[in-house]
Amino acid sequence: MAMLKRIGIKRIPAISRGMDYVMGQKLKDVCDFVGIPLGDIKEFSVDELAGKMEIILTAAISYMQEMKNEDLEPKLPNRDRKIRQLCYHVYRIVEAFCELMDEQVDEYHTTIADIAHPETIKTGTDLGAYGVSVLKRFKSWHCSYGGDGTEPAAAYWGEVTLRELLERVTWHPGQHVRQLKMYLENRGNPPSNPIDETVFDGLPMPKKIWDDEPMDETNGTMQAK
């Protein structure tokens, strides 16, 4: 991290080449920097992104409500993070966005989106109830929002518009919902109401569901359907 700071990188993820770098949150910037095609992506409106968010969070709530305590204890592949914490993180991504919109915080960053879950949240039922409250808050923000998404939004990785930030906080929990679906399927306990994955079409989603999956023969890392 000391080396990164010397060239101006204050937070990760980021990619550097010599003294040049880009932050890792904007997938198009990363792909342009390393020379990998992102694929065809669509610039969704705020309303379209909000619609996708509702589908993604509704699926997350459903998955977690069906989880048993033993489903929440294992750790993620190659990560020192339990499934329970990942579930909480799904909602914090969105709740942190709402906190920024409500001017409770000055900037969207990892210290508010990736905090540890409170001790009061232990079971799948607890997580589901928390998710319901976050979805309600997000829908309330969306109902009161009257802009077009072009106004600036404060994010730690650089200058972004509100629409660009909302796009990230839509596909990011969507990626984790994909992971939870696969996790439950691998445990022989697939969700009873799996998400319609066409909701991800057009979003700049990572190609791999888990970091430890092998790359394909084209060495592609990102795609948008």
N, C-alpha and C positions, 0 to 999 in steps of 0.2 A: 504494500500500500504506500510506503514511503516513496518508492520509485514513481508510482502513479501521481502522487501529489506534486512531484518535481515538475511534471509536465502540465499541471493544472487540473488534474482529475481529483475531485474532492470526495466523490462517492462512486460506488460500483452498483451495477455492472457497467463496464465501459470496455472499449476495444482501442488499442493503441498500435501505432506503427511509427517508430521513431518518436518524433515530437508531435505527431498528428494523432488525433483520437476522435471518437464519437461516443456518446453515451449509448448504453445498450437498450434503452426503453423504446426508442423509435425504430421499429424493425426495418423500415425503408432505409433509414440512415445507415444501419448496420450492413444491410445487403449491398448498398451502394459502395460502402467503404471497403468491403472485402471482395466485391465483384461477384456476388451471388444473386441471381434473379429472384425477386420476391414473388413474381407471378402477377396475375391480373387481380387487382384489388378494386373494390368499389368504395367510393366516399359516401358513406351513409349520413343521412341527416340526423340531427339530435333525436327527433321523434323515432326514426328507424332504430337507432342504437338503443333508445329507451325500451322499445318493444322487445328487442333481443335480450336486453338485460332482465326484463321481467320473466322471460322464458327460462333464462339461465338460472336465476335465483330461485324460481319456483321448482326447477329440477333439483337444485342443491338442497332445498328444504325437504323435498320428498325423499331424496337419498338418505339424508341424515336422520330423518324420523324413523327410517327402517333399520338403522345401524344398531347393533348390539354393542355393549361395552367392550367386548373382546375385539370388535372391529376397529375400535378407536385407539387401541394401545400400540399396535405395530408401528414401526418407523417407515418412512418413505424410502424407496430405493436410493442409495447413495446420499442420503440426507439424514442429519441428526434432528429430525422433526417427526413427531408422531402424527398419525392421521387426524387425531383430534385437533391438533394445532393447525393443520392444513385446512380442516373444515372451518375453523374460526377465521382463518386468514381469508377465505373466500368472501366472507361477509365484511371483514375489515377493509378490504380493498374498496368496496362500494361505500361503506360508512365513512371512510376517510374522505372520499370524494364529496359526500354530502356535508361533511364538516367544513370543507373548503367553500362549498357553495353557500353555506350558512354563515360564513365568516367567523367560524370558531377557531380556525387556524389560518396562518398566512401563506402556507405553501403545502402542496401535496408532496409527501416524501415517505421514505420507508419507515421512518421512526414512528409514524402514525398509522401506516397501513400494515405493518408487520410486527405488532406487539403481541406479547404472550396472552393466551386466553385467561380470563379470571377463574379463580377456583370455583366459582358458582356455576360455571359451565363445564359439566362433566359427561353428560349422557347425550345420546343422539336426540332425545327429546329436548334437552336444554339447547342444543345447537339449532334444532329446527325452530324453536320459539324465538331464539335470537335472530335467526334468518328472517322470520316473519316480520319482526320489528324493523329490520334494515330495509326489507322490500317496501314496507309501508312508508318509511321515511323517504326512500328514493322516489316512489310514486308521487308523494306529496311535493317533492322538489320539482319533479317533471311537470306536474299539473300547474304549478305556479310560474314556471319558466316561460319567458316570452321572447327570448332572443333567437338568433339564427345560428349560434355556435361559433361565430367568427371572433367574438371578443377574446382577449387574452386570458389565459389561466396560468396561475403560478404553479409551476412544477419544477422539481429540483434538477431535472436533466436539461432544462433549457426553455426557450420561448416556444410555447404551444398555444393553440386556440382551445377554447372550451370543448369544441367538437373533437379535436385530436386527443385531449385528455379523456373524454368520455369513451372514445373508441378503445383506448388502452384499458380503462377500468371496466370495459365490457368483455373484451376477449380474454383478459387475464383471468378473471374468475371462470370464464368459459373453458379455458385450458384446464383448470383444476377440476372442473366438473367432468371433463373427459377422463382425467386421471382417476377420479373417484368411481366412475362407472366401470372402468377397466379393473380397478382394485376389487370392487365387489363381485364382478364377474369371475375373476380369478379365484376368489374365495368360495365360489359356488353359490353365491347369494346375489344374483343380478337384481338390479332395481326393478320393481314391479311396474314402474311407469317411466321407462328410459326416455331421455331427451331426444327429440327429433333433431338429429345433427345437421340438418339443412340450415338451422339457425346460425351455424358458423360460416356458411357460404359467404364469401366476399370479405371476411375478416382476415387480417394478417396473422393467422394462427401459426404457431410452431408446427412443423411437420411431425415431429416425434411427440408422443404422449408422455414418455418418461425420459429423463436425461441419459439413462444407461442403455437405451435402445441403440442398436447399430445403425450407422448411416446407410442410406441406399447407395446404389452404384453411381448415381450422379452427384453424390456428396452434397445433396441439397439440404438446407436447414430450415427454410421457411417456405410456406406456401399459402396462397389464398385461392379457394376454389372459384 
